[in-house]
């Protein structure tokens, strides 16, 4: 009878193992919530900058939308690549 009680205390859905698993899951969820809160704070800062800082709007428009002012010209250069060494011909 005592062995059965111990087994139930450990392996039952309200036993020690289940409590430990739920505790791990709770910690994981808390970590996810904190990461999402941090991301939300960054979004709030971005929104505030878009509402109040014209330089932020201009920067985003130029970098992401490739927008230019009427009197500007964009020159896009190809990315530099390192030349490969070819064996010298003899």
PDB file of N, CA, C and O in Angstrom:
ATOM      1  N   UNK A   1       0.821  -1.195   0.000  1.00  0.00           N
ATOM      2  CA  UNK A   1       0.000   0.000   0.000  1.00  0.00           C
ATOM      3  C   UNK A   1       0.870   1.267   0.000  1.00  0.00           C
ATOM      4  O   UNK A   1       0.574   2.221  -0.719  1.00  0.00           O
ATOM      5  N   UNK A   2       1.925   1.275   0.793  1.00  0.00           N
ATOM      6  CA  UNK A   2       2.815   2.430   0.861  1.00  0.00           C
ATOM      7  C   UNK A   2       3.511   2.645  -0.473  1.00  0.00           C
ATOM      8  O   UNK A   2       3.682   3.783  -0.910  1.00  0.00           O
ATOM      9  N   UNK A   3       3.916   1.556  -1.123  1.00  0.00           N
ATOM     10  CA  UNK A   3       4.570   1.658  -2.431  1.00  0.00           C
ATOM     11  C   UNK A   3       3.613   2.270  -3.446  1.00  0.00           C
ATOM     12  O   UNK A   3       4.016   3.104  -4.257  1.00  0.00           O
ATOM     13  N   UNK A   4       2.364   1.864  -3.405  1.00  0.00           N
ATOM     14  CA  UNK A   4       1.366   2.407  -4.331  1.00  0.00           C
ATOM     15  C   UNK A   4       1.173   3.898  -4.099  1.00  0.00           C
ATOM     16  O   UNK A   4       1.041   4.661  -5.056  1.00  0.00           O
ATOM     17  N   UNK A   5       1.157   4.316  -2.850  1.00  0.00           N
ATOM     18  CA  UNK A   5       0.994   5.740  -2.534  1.00  0.00           C
ATOM     19  C   UNK A   5       2.194   6.548  -3.048  1.00  0.00           C
ATOM     20  O   UNK A   5       2.036   7.652  -3.567  1.00  0.00           O
ATOM     21  N   UNK A   6       3.384   5.982  -2.895  1.00  0.00           N
ATOM     22  CA  UNK A   6       4.591   6.671  -3.368  1.00  0.00           C
ATOM     23  C   UNK A   6       4.564   6.778  -4.890  1.00  0.00           C
ATOM     24  O   UNK A   6       4.880   7.826  -5.453  1.00  0.00           O
ATOM     25  N   UNK A   7       4.178   5.671  -5.558  1.00  0.00           N
ATOM     26  CA  UNK A   7       4.103   5.701  -7.024  1.00  0.00           C
ATOM     27  C   UNK A   7       3.085   6.725  -7.505  1.00  0.00           C
ATOM     28  O   UNK A   7       3.332   7.445  -8.472  1.00  0.00           O
ATOM     29  N   UNK A   8       1.943   6.790  -6.830  1.00  0.00           N
ATOM     30  CA  UNK A   8       0.936   7.788  -7.197  1.00  0.00           C
ATOM     31  C   UNK A   8       1.458   9.207  -6.959  1.00  0.00           C
ATOM     32  O   UNK A   8       1.216  10.107  -7.764  1.00  0.00           O
ATOM     33  N   UNK A   9       2.163   9.396  -5.868  1.00  0.00           N
ATOM     34  CA  UNK A   9       2.690  10.723  -5.559  1.00  0.00           C
ATOM     35  C   UNK A   9       3.701  11.178  -6.599  1.00  0.00           C
ATOM     36  O   UNK A   9       3.855  12.377  -6.833  1.00  0.00           O
ATOM     37  N   UNK A  10       4.392  10.230  -7.226  1.00  0.00           N
ATOM     38  CA  UNK A  10       5.396  10.584  -8.232  1.00  0.00           C
ATOM     39  C   UNK A  10       4.807  10.636  -9.631  1.00  0.00           C
ATOM     40  O   UNK A  10       5.035  11.604 -10.357  1.00  0.00           O
ATOM     41  N   UNK A  11       4.056   9.619 -10.023  1.00  0.00           N
ATOM     42  CA  UNK A  11       3.652   9.460 -11.417  1.00  0.00           C
ATOM     43  C   UNK A  11       2.227   9.890 -11.736  1.00  0.00           C
ATOM     44  O   UNK A  11       1.859   9.908 -12.911  1.00  0.00           O
ATOM     45  N   UNK A  12       1.424  10.230 -10.769  1.00  0.00           N
ATOM     46  CA  UNK A  12       0.046  10.672 -11.007  1.00  0.00           C
ATOM     47  C   UNK A  12       0.067  11.994 -11.777  1.00  0.00           C
ATOM     48  O   UNK A  12       1.088  12.681 -11.783  1.00  0.00           O
ATOM     49  N   UNK A  13      -1.069  12.369 -12.441  1.00  0.00           N
ATOM     50  CA  UNK A  13      -1.055  13.621 -13.199  1.00  0.00           C
ATOM     51  C   UNK A  13      -0.958  14.843 -12.293  1.00  0.00           C
ATOM     52  O   UNK A  13      -0.806  15.958 -12.792  1.00  0.00           O
ATOM     53  N   UNK A  14      -1.037  14.671 -11.010  1.00  0.00           N
ATOM     54  CA  UNK A  14      -0.791  15.758 -10.069  1.00  0.00           C
ATOM     55  C   UNK A  14       0.422  15.442  -9.194  1.00  0.00           C
ATOM     56  O   UNK A  14       0.631  16.063  -8.152  1.00  0.00           O
ATOM     57  N   UNK A  15       1.210  14.474  -9.632  1.00  0.00           N
ATOM     58  CA  UNK A  15       2.378  14.044  -8.867  1.00  0.00           C
ATOM     59  C   UNK A  15       3.588  14.929  -9.103  1.00  0.00           C
ATOM     60  O   UNK A  15       3.524  15.938  -9.806  1.00  0.00           O
ATOM     61  N   UNK A  16       4.675  14.527  -8.502  1.00  0.00           N
ATOM     62  CA  UNK A  16       5.906  15.321  -8.534  1.00  0.00           C
ATOM     63  C   UNK A  16       6.426  15.524  -9.951  1.00  0.00           C
ATOM     64  O   UNK A  16       6.866  16.622 -10.291  1.00  0.00           O
ATOM     65  N   UNK A  17       6.383  14.488 -10.781  1.00  0.00           N
ATOM     66  CA  UNK A  17       6.877  14.637 -12.157  1.00  0.00           C
ATOM     67  C   UNK A  17       6.019  15.611 -12.962  1.00  0.00           C
ATOM     68  O   UNK A  17       6.532  16.440 -13.713  1.00  0.00           O
ATOM     69  N   UNK A  18       4.713  15.493 -12.793  1.00  0.00           N
ATOM     70  CA  UNK A  18       3.811  16.393 -13.516  1.00  0.00           C
ATOM     71  C   UNK A  18       4.005  17.835 -13.062  1.00  0.00           C
ATOM     72  O   UNK A  18       3.994  18.762 -13.872  1.00  0.00           O
ATOM     73  N   UNK A  19       4.182  18.010 -11.757  1.00  0.00           N
ATOM     74  CA  UNK A  19       4.412  19.356 -11.229  1.00  0.00           C
ATOM     75  C   UNK A  19       5.720  19.918 -11.778  1.00  0.00           C
ATOM     76  O   UNK A  19       5.789  21.092 -12.143  1.00  0.00           O
ATOM     77  N   UNK A  20       6.739  19.097 -11.836  1.00  0.00           N
ATOM     78  CA  UNK A  20       8.026  19.534 -12.373  1.00  0.00           C
ATOM     79  C   UNK A  20       7.906  19.903 -13.860  1.00  0.00           C
ATOM     80  O   UNK A  20       8.445  20.922 -14.293  1.00  0.00           O
ATOM     81  N   UNK A  21       7.207  19.083 -14.629  1.00  0.00           N
ATOM     82  CA  UNK A  21       7.019  19.376 -16.059  1.00  0.00           C
ATOM     83  C   UNK A  21       6.255  20.681 -16.247  1.00  0.00           C
ATOM     84  O   UNK A  21       6.589  21.489 -17.114  1.00  0.00           O
ATOM     85  N   UNK A  22       5.223  20.879 -15.423  1.00  0.00           N
ATOM     86  CA  UNK A  22       4.450  22.127 -15.528  1.00  0.00           C
ATOM     87  C   UNK A  22       5.310  23.331 -15.132  1.00  0.00           C
ATOM     88  O   UNK A  22       5.183  24.412 -15.707  1.00  0.00           O
ATOM     89  N   UNK A  23       6.170  23.133 -14.162  1.00  0.00           N
ATOM     90  CA  UNK A  23       7.061  24.211 -13.754  1.00  0.00           C
ATOM     91  C   UNK A  23       8.016  24.579 -14.888  1.00  0.00           C
ATOM     92  O   UNK A  23       8.258  25.759 -15.138  1.00  0.00           O
ATOM     93  N   UNK A  24       8.556  23.574 -15.572  1.00  0.00           N
ATOM     94  CA  UNK A  24       9.438  23.836 -16.713  1.00  0.00           C
ATOM     95  C   UNK A  24       8.685  24.553 -17.827  1.00  0.00           C
ATOM     96  O   UNK A  24       9.204  25.489 -18.436  1.00  0.00           O
ATOM     97  N   UNK A  25       7.469  24.111 -18.087  1.00  0.00           N
ATOM     98  CA  UNK A  25       6.645  24.733 -19.130  1.00  0.00           C
ATOM     99  C   UNK A  25       6.333  26.183 -18.764  1.00  0.00           C
ATOM    100  O   UNK A  25       6.372  27.068 -19.619  1.00  0.00           O
ATOM    101  N   UNK A  26       6.022  26.423 -17.482  1.00  0.00           N
ATOM    102  CA  UNK A  26       5.739  27.782 -17.025  1.00  0.00           C
ATOM    103  C   UNK A  26       6.956  28.676 -17.222  1.00  0.00           C
ATOM    104  O   UNK A  26       6.823  29.813 -17.674  1.00  0.00           O
ATOM    105  N   UNK A  27       8.140  28.172 -16.887  1.00  0.00           N
ATOM    106  CA  UNK A  27       9.368  28.954 -17.066  1.00  0.00           C
ATOM    107  C   UNK A  27       9.611  29.266 -18.539  1.00  0.00           C
ATOM    108  O   UNK A  27      10.033  30.369 -18.886  1.00  0.00           O
ATOM    109  N   UNK A  28       9.342  28.286 -19.402  1.00  0.00           N
ATOM    110  CA  UNK A  28       9.505  28.496 -20.844  1.00  0.00           C
ATOM    111  C   UNK A  28       8.534  29.571 -21.331  1.00  0.00           C
ATOM    112  O   UNK A  28       8.912  30.453 -22.103  1.00  0.00           O
ATOM    113  N   UNK A  29       7.286  29.493 -20.877  1.00  0.00           N
ATOM    114  CA  UNK A  29       6.293  30.482 -21.294  1.00  0.00           C
ATOM    115  C   UNK A  29       6.642  31.875 -20.783  1.00  0.00           C
ATOM    116  O   UNK A  29       6.457  32.864 -21.492  1.00  0.00           O
ATOM    117  N   UNK A  30       7.151  31.955 -19.545  1.00  0.00           N
ATOM    118  CA  UNK A  30       7.569  33.254 -19.012  1.00  0.00           C
ATOM    119  C   UNK A  30       8.687  33.848 -19.864  1.00  0.00           C
ATOM    120  O   UNK A  30       8.707  35.050 -20.131  1.00  0.00           O
ATOM    121  N   UNK A  31       9.603  33.004 -20.280  1.00  0.00           N
ATOM    122  CA  UNK A  31      10.695  33.467 -21.125  1.00  0.00           C
ATOM    123  C   UNK A  31      10.165  33.977 -22.464  1.00  0.00           C
ATOM    124  O   UNK A  31      10.607  35.017 -22.952  1.00  0.00           O
ATOM    125  N   UNK A  32       9.229  33.255 -23.050  1.00  0.00           N
ATOM    126  CA  UNK A  32       8.630  33.688 -24.315  1.00  0.00           C
ATOM    127  C   UNK A  32       7.887  35.005 -24.141  1.00  0.00           C
ATOM    128  O   UNK A  32       7.978  35.891 -24.992  1.00  0.00           O
ATOM    129  N   UNK A  33       7.152  35.137 -23.042  1.00  0.00           N
ATOM    130  CA  UNK A  33       6.410  36.372 -22.782  1.00  0.00           C
ATOM    131  C   UNK A  33       7.375  37.544 -22.644  1.00  0.00           C
ATOM    132  O   UNK A  33       7.119  38.621 -23.182  1.00  0.00           O
ATOM    133  N   UNK A  34       8.481  37.347 -21.931  1.00  0.00           N
ATOM    134  CA  UNK A  34       9.462  38.423 -21.774  1.00  0.00           C
ATOM    135  C   UNK A  34      10.071  38.824 -23.113  1.00  0.00           C
ATOM    136  O   UNK A  34      10.279  40.010 -23.372  1.00  0.00           O
ATOM    137  N   UNK A  35      10.356  37.844 -23.962  1.00  0.00           N
ATOM    138  CA  UNK A  35      10.907  38.159 -25.281  1.00  0.00           C
ATOM    139  C   UNK A  35       9.893  38.939 -26.118  1.00  0.00           C
ATOM    140  O   UNK A  35      10.261  39.878 -26.824  1.00  0.00           O
ATOM    141  N   UNK A  36       8.642  38.560 -26.041  1.00  0.00           N
ATOM    142  CA  UNK A  36       7.592  39.265 -26.791  1.00  0.00           C
ATOM    143  C   UNK A  36       7.395  40.674 -26.245  1.00  0.00           C
ATOM    144  O   UNK A  36       7.182  41.610 -27.015  1.00  0.00           O
ATOM    145  N   UNK A  37       7.464  40.836 -24.919  1.00  0.00           N
ATOM    146  CA  UNK A  37       7.353  42.177 -24.335  1.00  0.00           C
ATOM    147  C   UNK A  37       8.498  43.070 -24.810  1.00  0.00           C
ATOM    148  O   UNK A  37       8.296  44.246 -25.112  1.00  0.00           O
ATOM    149  N   UNK A  38       9.684  42.507 -24.871  1.00  0.00           N
ATOM    150  CA  UNK A  38      10.841  43.270 -25.347  1.00  0.00           C
ATOM    151  C   UNK A  38      10.641  43.690 -26.800  1.00  0.00           C
ATOM    152  O   UNK A  38      10.922  44.833 -27.160  1.00  0.00           O
ATOM    153  N   UNK A  39      10.158  42.771 -27.633  1.00  0.00           N
ATOM    154  CA  UNK A  39       9.898  43.094 -29.041  1.00  0.00           C
ATOM    155  C   UNK A  39       8.818  44.164 -29.158  1.00  0.00           C
ATOM    156  O   UNK A  39       8.923  45.065 -29.991  1.00  0.00           O
ATOM    157  N   UNK A  40       7.778  44.068 -28.326  1.00  0.00           N
ATOM    158  CA  UNK A  40       6.713  45.078 -28.339  1.00  0.00           C
ATOM    159  C   UNK A  40       7.262  46.452 -27.965  1.00  0.00           C
ATOM    160  O   UNK A  40       6.875  47.459 -28.558  1.00  0.00           O
ATOM    161  N   UNK A  41       8.163  46.495 -26.981  1.00  0.00           N
ATOM    162  CA  UNK A  41       8.775  47.770 -26.603  1.00  0.00           C
ATOM    163  C   UNK A  41       9.552  48.366 -27.772  1.00  0.00           C
ATOM    164  O   UNK A  41       9.507  49.575 -27.999  1.00  0.00           O
ATOM    165  N   UNK A  42      10.263  47.520 -28.513  1.00  0.00           N
ATOM    166  CA  UNK A  42      10.991  48.006 -29.685  1.00  0.00           C
ATOM    167  C   UNK A  42      10.032  48.532 -30.743  1.00  0.00           C
ATOM    168  O   UNK A  42      10.301  49.558 -31.369  1.00  0.00           O
ATOM    169  N   UNK A  43       8.916  47.839 -30.950  1.00  0.00           N
ATOM    170  CA  UNK A  43       7.909  48.318 -31.902  1.00  0.00           C
ATOM    171  C   UNK A  43       7.334  49.660 -31.455  1.00  0.00           C
ATOM    172  O   UNK A  43       7.132  50.555 -32.277  1.00  0.00           O
ATOM    173  N   UNK A  44       7.071  49.802 -30.162  1.00  0.00           N
ATOM    174  CA  UNK A  44       6.544  51.072 -29.655  1.00  0.00           C
ATOM    175  C   UNK A  44       7.523  52.215 -29.915  1.00  0.00           C
ATOM    176  O   UNK A  44       7.118  53.308 -30.310  1.00  0.00           O
ATOM    177  N   UNK A  45       8.815  51.958 -29.693  1.00  0.00           N
ATOM    178  CA  UNK A  45       9.834  52.984 -29.964  1.00  0.00           C
ATOM    179  C   UNK A  45       9.860  53.343 -31.446  1.00  0.00           C
ATOM    180  O   UNK A  45       9.950  54.517 -31.806  1.00  0.00           O
ATOM    181  N   UNK A  46       9.780  52.324 -32.301  1.00  0.00           N
ATOM    182  CA  UNK A  46       9.748  52.585 -33.746  1.00  0.00           C
ATOM    183  C   UNK A  46       8.541  53.436 -34.117  1.00  0.00           C
ATOM    184  O   UNK A  46       8.666  54.393 -34.882  1.00  0.00           O
ATOM    185  N   UNK A  47       7.388  53.096 -33.586  1.00  0.00           N
ATOM    186  CA  UNK A  47       6.164  53.848 -33.889  1.00  0.00           C
ATOM    187  C   UNK A  47       6.308  55.296 -33.438  1.00  0.00           C
ATOM    188  O   UNK A  47       5.953  56.219 -34.171  1.00  0.00           O
ATOM    189  N   UNK A  48       6.828  55.489 -32.233  1.00  0.00           N
ATOM    190  CA  UNK A  48       7.021  56.852 -31.725  1.00  0.00           C
ATOM    191  C   UNK A  48       7.996  57.632 -32.604  1.00  0.00           C
ATOM    192  O   UNK A  48       7.784  58.813 -32.878  1.00  0.00           O
ATOM    193  N   UNK A  49       9.059  56.971 -33.043  1.00  0.00           N
ATOM    194  CA  UNK A  49      10.012  57.643 -33.939  1.00  0.00           C
ATOM    195  C   UNK A  49       9.369  58.006 -35.265  1.00  0.00           C
ATOM    196  O   UNK A  49       9.642  59.076 -35.809  1.00  0.00           O
ATOM    197  N   UNK A  50       8.526  57.142 -35.790  1.00  0.00           N
ATOM    198  CA  UNK A  50       7.852  57.447 -37.048  1.00  0.00           C
ATOM    199  C   UNK A  50       6.886  58.614 -36.879  1.00  0.00           C
ATOM    200  O   UNK A  50       6.696  59.398 -37.809  1.00  0.00           O
ATOM    201  N   UNK A  51       6.285  58.736 -35.724  1.00  0.00           N
ATOM    202  CA  UNK A  51       5.340  59.827 -35.490  1.00  0.00           C
ATOM    203  C   UNK A  51       6.035  61.167 -35.262  1.00  0.00           C
ATOM    204  O   UNK A  51       5.478  62.218 -35.578  1.00  0.00           O
ATOM    205  N   UNK A  52       7.249  61.132 -34.714  1.00  0.00           N
ATOM    206  CA  UNK A  52       7.842  62.391 -34.281  1.00  0.00           C
ATOM    207  C   UNK A  52       9.169  62.757 -34.953  1.00  0.00           C
ATOM    208  O   UNK A  52       9.617  63.895 -34.819  1.00  0.00           O
ATOM    209  N   UNK A  53       9.803  61.836 -35.662  1.00  0.00           N
ATOM    210  CA  UNK A  53      11.141  62.111 -36.196  1.00  0.00           C
ATOM    211  C   UNK A  53      11.159  61.959 -37.724  1.00  0.00           C
ATOM    212  O   UNK A  53      11.154  60.837 -38.230  1.00  0.00           O
ATOM    213  N   UNK A  54      11.180  63.052 -38.442  1.00  0.00           N
ATOM    214  CA  UNK A  54      11.204  62.973 -39.906  1.00  0.00           C
ATOM    215  C   UNK A  54      12.436  62.240 -40.445  1.00  0.00           C
ATOM    216  O   UNK A  54      12.363  61.611 -41.501  1.00  0.00           O
ATOM    217  N   UNK A  55      13.551  62.312 -39.740  1.00  0.00           N
ATOM    218  CA  UNK A  55      14.762  61.626 -40.203  1.00  0.00           C
ATOM    219  C   UNK A  55      14.562  60.108 -40.209  1.00  0.00           C
ATOM    220  O   UNK A  55      15.088  59.414 -41.080  1.00  0.00           O
ATOM    221  N   UNK A  56      13.808  59.599 -39.245  1.00  0.00           N
ATOM    222  CA  UNK A  56      13.525  58.161 -39.202  1.00  0.00           C
ATOM    223  C   UNK A  56      12.687  57.748 -40.410  1.00  0.00           C
ATOM    224  O   UNK A  56      12.938  56.713 -41.028  1.00  0.00           O
ATOM    225  N   UNK A  57      11.709  58.556 -40.732  1.00  0.00           N
ATOM    226  CA  UNK A  57      10.855  58.257 -41.890  1.00  0.00           C
ATOM    227  C   UNK A  57      11.684  58.282 -43.167  1.00  0.00           C
ATOM    228  O   UNK A  57      11.573  57.388 -44.006  1.00  0.00           O
ATOM    229  N   UNK A  58      12.519  59.314 -43.311  1.00  0.00           N
ATOM    230  CA  UNK A  58      13.346  59.422 -44.506  1.00  0.00           C
ATOM    231  C   UNK A  58      14.315  58.240 -44.622  1.00  0.00           C
ATOM    232  O   UNK A  58      14.491  57.679 -45.704  1.00  0.00           O
ATOM    233  N   UNK A  59      14.933  57.874 -43.515  1.00  0.00           N
ATOM    234  CA  UNK A  59      15.885  56.756 -43.525  1.00  0.00           C
ATOM    235  C   UNK A  59      15.204  55.466 -43.977  1.00  0.00           C
ATOM    236  O   UNK A  59      15.740  54.743 -44.817  1.00  0.00           O
ATOM    237  N   UNK A  60      14.038  55.177 -43.430  1.00  0.00           N
ATOM    238  CA  UNK A  60      13.319  53.953 -43.800  1.00  0.00           C
ATOM    239  C   UNK A  60      12.903  54.006 -45.259  1.00  0.00           C
ATOM    240  O   UNK A  60      13.015  53.009 -45.972  1.00  0.00           O
ATOM    241  N   UNK A  61      12.429  55.148 -45.706  1.00  0.00           N
ATOM    242  CA  UNK A  61      12.004  55.285 -47.103  1.00  0.00           C
ATOM    243  C   UNK A  61      13.176  55.077 -48.058  1.00  0.00           C
ATOM    244  O   UNK A  61      13.022  54.438 -49.099  1.00  0.00           O
ATOM    245  N   UNK A  62      14.325  55.604 -47.715  1.00  0.00           N
ATOM    246  CA  UNK A  62      15.489  55.466 -48.584  1.00  0.00           C
ATOM    247  C   UNK A  62      16.036  54.038 -48.591  1.00  0.00           C
ATOM    248  O   UNK A  62      16.327  53.479 -49.648  1.00  0.00           O
ATOM    249  N   UNK A  63      16.172  53.456 -47.398  1.00  0.00           N
ATOM    250  CA  UNK A  63      16.821  52.147 -47.296  1.00  0.00           C
ATOM    251  C   UNK A  63      15.921  50.993 -47.741  1.00  0.00           C
ATOM    252  O   UNK A  63      16.376  50.086 -48.437  1.00  0.00           O
ATOM    253  N   UNK A  64      14.672  51.023 -47.349  1.00  0.00           N
ATOM    254  CA  UNK A  64      13.805  49.873 -47.620  1.00  0.00           C
ATOM    255  C   UNK A  64      12.965  50.029 -48.881  1.00  0.00           C
ATOM    256  O   UNK A  64      12.643  49.042 -49.541  1.00  0.00           O
ATOM    257  N   UNK A  65      12.615  51.253 -49.213  1.00  0.00           N
ATOM    258  CA  UNK A  65      11.747  51.465 -50.374  1.00  0.00           C
ATOM    259  C   UNK A  65      12.499  52.057 -51.550  1.00  0.00           C
ATOM    260  O   UNK A  65      11.925  52.281 -52.616  1.00  0.00           O
ATOM    261  N   UNK A  66      13.789  52.312 -51.353  1.00  0.00           N
ATOM    262  CA  UNK A  66      14.644  52.855 -52.416  1.00  0.00           C
ATOM    263  C   UNK A  66      14.091  54.170 -52.965  1.00  0.00           C
ATOM    264  O   UNK A  66      14.199  54.433 -54.163  1.00  0.00           O
ATOM    265  N   UNK A  67      13.507  54.986 -52.111  1.00  0.00           N
ATOM    266  CA  UNK A  67      12.955  56.266 -52.539  1.00  0.00           C
ATOM    267  C   UNK A  67      14.062  57.314 -52.578  1.00  0.00           C
ATOM    268  O   UNK A  67      15.023  57.247 -51.812  1.00  0.00           O
ATOM    269  N   UNK A  68      13.915  58.276 -53.474  1.00  0.00           N
ATOM    270  CA  UNK A  68      14.887  59.359 -53.613  1.00  0.00           C
ATOM    271  C   UNK A  68      14.142  60.677 -53.722  1.00  0.00           C
ATOM    272  O   UNK A  68      12.949  60.720 -54.023  1.00  0.00           O
ATOM    273  N   UNK A  69      14.875  61.745 -53.471  1.00  0.00           N
ATOM    274  CA  UNK A  69      14.313  63.080 -53.683  1.00  0.00           C
ATOM    275  C   UNK A  69      14.325  63.365 -55.178  1.00  0.00           C
ATOM    276  O   UNK A  69      15.091  62.739 -55.911  1.00  0.00           O
ATOM    277  N   UNK A  70      13.499  64.290 -55.647  1.00  0.00           N
ATOM    278  CA  UNK A  70      13.389  64.531 -57.088  1.00  0.00           C
ATOM    279  C   UNK A  70      14.703  64.840 -57.793  1.00  0.00           C
ATOM    280  O   UNK A  70      14.857  64.481 -58.961  1.00  0.00           O
ATOM    281  N   UNK A  71      15.656  65.491 -57.129  1.00  0.00           N
ATOM    282  CA  UNK A  71      16.892  65.877 -57.800  1.00  0.00           C
ATOM    283  C   UNK A  71      18.050  64.896 -57.549  1.00  0.00           C
ATOM    284  O   UNK A  71      19.201  65.222 -57.838  1.00  0.00           O
ATOM    285  N   UNK A  72      17.769  63.737 -57.030  1.00  0.00           N
ATOM    286  CA  UNK A  72      18.820  62.766 -56.717  1.00  0.00           C
ATOM    287  C   UNK A  72      18.852  61.622 -57.727  1.00  0.00           C
ATOM    288  O   UNK A  72      17.858  61.298 -58.376  1.00  0.00           O
ATOM    289  N   UNK A  73      20.034  61.028 -57.830  1.00  0.00           N
ATOM    290  CA  UNK A  73      20.229  59.854 -58.682  1.00  0.00           C
ATOM    291  C   UNK A  73      20.879  58.781 -57.816  1.00  0.00           C
ATOM    292  O   UNK A  73      21.804  59.064 -57.054  1.00  0.00           O
ATOM    293  N   UNK A  74      20.397  57.564 -57.934  1.00  0.00           N
ATOM    294  CA  UNK A  74      20.967  56.454 -57.168  1.00  0.00           C
ATOM    295  C   UNK A  74      21.927  55.681 -58.052  1.00  0.00           C
ATOM    296  O   UNK A  74      21.609  55.321 -59.185  1.00  0.00           O
ATOM    297  N   UNK A  75      23.098  55.437 -57.512  1.00  0.00           N
ATOM    298  CA  UNK A  75      24.075  54.574 -58.179  1.00  0.00           C
ATOM    299  C   UNK A  75      24.250  53.339 -57.309  1.00  0.00           C
ATOM    300  O   UNK A  75      24.713  53.439 -56.173  1.00  0.00           O
ATOM    301  N   UNK A  76      23.891  52.204 -57.823  1.00  0.00           N
ATOM    302  CA  UNK A  76      24.080  50.958 -57.094  1.00  0.00           C
ATOM    303  C   UNK A  76      25.246  50.218 -57.702  1.00  0.00           C
ATOM    304  O   UNK A  76      25.233  49.868 -58.882  1.00  0.00           O
ATOM    305  N   UNK A  77      26.250  49.985 -56.891  1.00  0.00           N
ATOM    306  CA  UNK A  77      27.437  49.282 -57.352  1.00  0.00           C
ATOM    307  C   UNK A  77      27.315  47.804 -57.006  1.00  0.00           C
ATOM    308  O   UNK A  77      26.731  47.444 -55.984  1.00  0.00           O
ATOM    309  N   UNK A  78      27.864  46.957 -57.857  1.00  0.00           N
ATOM    310  CA  UNK A  78      27.810  45.528 -57.530  1.00  0.00           C
ATOM    311  C   UNK A  78      28.652  45.252 -56.291  1.00  0.00           C
ATOM    312  O   UNK A  78      29.629  45.949 -56.015  1.00  0.00           O
ATOM    313  N   UNK A  79      28.257  44.235 -55.560  1.00  0.00           N
ATOM    314  CA  UNK A  79      29.019  43.873 -54.375  1.00  0.00           C
ATOM    315  C   UNK A  79      30.385  43.374 -54.789  1.00  0.00           C
ATOM    316  O   UNK A  79      30.541  42.719 -55.820  1.00  0.00           O
ATOM    317  N   UNK A  80      31.367  43.691 -53.974  1.00  0.00           N
ATOM    318  CA  UNK A  80      32.727  43.265 -54.283  1.00  0.00           C
ATOM    319  C   UNK A  80      32.842  41.765 -54.070  1.00  0.00           C
ATOM    320  O   UNK A  80      32.345  41.216 -53.086  1.00  0.00           O
ATOM    321  N   UNK A  81      33.498  41.129 -54.998  1.00  0.00           N
ATOM    322  CA  UNK A  81      33.774  39.707 -54.847  1.00  0.00           C
ATOM    323  C   UNK A  81      35.277  39.521 -54.870  1.00  0.00           C
ATOM    324  O   UNK A  81      35.995  40.259 -55.544  1.00  0.00           O
ATOM    325  N   UNK A  82      35.741  38.546 -54.141  1.00  0.00           N
ATOM    326  CA  UNK A  82      37.179  38.294 -54.144  1.00  0.00           C
ATOM    327  C   UNK A  82      37.505  37.417 -55.338  1.00  0.00           C
ATOM    328  O   UNK A  82      36.881  36.376 -55.542  1.00  0.00           O
ATOM    329  N   UNK A  83      38.489  37.842 -56.131  1.00  0.00           N
ATOM    330  CA  UNK A  83      38.826  37.031 -57.312  1.00  0.00           C
ATOM    331  C   UNK A  83      39.451  35.701 -56.881  1.00  0.00           C
ATOM    332  O   UNK A  83      40.183  35.625 -55.895  1.00  0.00           O
ATOM    333  N   UNK A  84      39.143  34.677 -57.641  1.00  0.00           N
ATOM    334  CA  UNK A  84      39.741  33.384 -57.370  1.00  0.00           C
ATOM    335  C   UNK A  84      41.038  33.274 -58.137  1.00  0.00           C
ATOM    336  O   UNK A  84      41.156  33.759 -59.262  1.00  0.00           O
ATOM    337  N   UNK A  85      41.999  32.639 -57.522  1.00  0.00           N
ATOM    338  CA  UNK A  85      43.299  32.483 -58.194  1.00  0.00           C
ATOM    339  C   UNK A  85      43.218  31.307 -59.154  1.00  0.00           C
ATOM    340  O   UNK A  85      42.845  30.194 -58.782  1.00  0.00           O
ATOM    341  N   UNK A  86      43.569  31.581 -60.362  1.00  0.00           N
ATOM    342  CA  UNK A  86      43.621  30.516 -61.362  1.00  0.00           C
ATOM    343  C   UNK A  86      45.068  30.073 -61.514  1.00  0.00           C
ATOM    344  O   UNK A  86      45.980  30.887 -61.375  1.00  0.00           O
ATOM    345  N   UNK A  87      45.289  28.800 -61.796  1.00  0.00           N
ATOM    346  CA  UNK A  87      46.674  28.350 -61.953  1.00  0.00           C
ATOM    347  C   UNK A  87      47.332  29.093 -63.122  1.00  0.00           C
ATOM    348  O   UNK A  87      46.732  29.301 -64.177  1.00  0.00           O
ATOM    349  N   UNK A  88      48.570  29.477 -62.891  1.00  0.00           N
ATOM    350  CA  UNK A  88      49.321  30.193 -63.928  1.00  0.00           C
ATOM    351  C   UNK A  88      49.617  29.272 -65.093  1.00  0.00           C
ATOM    352  O   UNK A  88      49.997  28.116 -64.908  1.00  0.00           O
ATOM    353  N   UNK A  89      49.439  29.797 -66.297  1.00  0.00           N
ATOM    354  CA  UNK A  89      49.715  29.008 -67.491  1.00  0.00           C
ATOM    355  C   UNK A  89      51.223  29.048 -67.775  1.00  0.00           C
ATOM    356  O   UNK A  89      51.844  30.103 -67.649  1.00  0.00           O
ATOM    357  N   UNK A  90      51.820  27.903 -68.160  1.00  0.00           N
ATOM    358  CA  UNK A  90      53.250  27.852 -68.462  1.00  0.00           C
ATOM    359  C   UNK A  90      53.497  27.643 -69.899  1.00  0.00           C
ATOM    360  O   UNK A  90      54.650  27.576 -70.323  1.00  0.00           O
TER     361      UNK A  90
END
